[in-house]
């Protein structure tokens, strides 16, 4: 079973936003999210729904498969459990 690398996704979304000199509101609007949801996602305390994940990947030009791994083959620590808000 594949696991979601929430920390890597959060870092990449934040890096994309900053590289494009976008504020959170602008990226959130483009991805169809609430700004506070994006903020929590970038902090790694919110795990996006599948739709949110795919929308952000599309807006940021990220490849969805890059954020999944087989925990039995990697020693990477899983992300802190997300909080639903």
Order of alpha helices (4+ residues) and beta strands (2+ residues): beta-alpha-alpha-alpha-alpha-beta
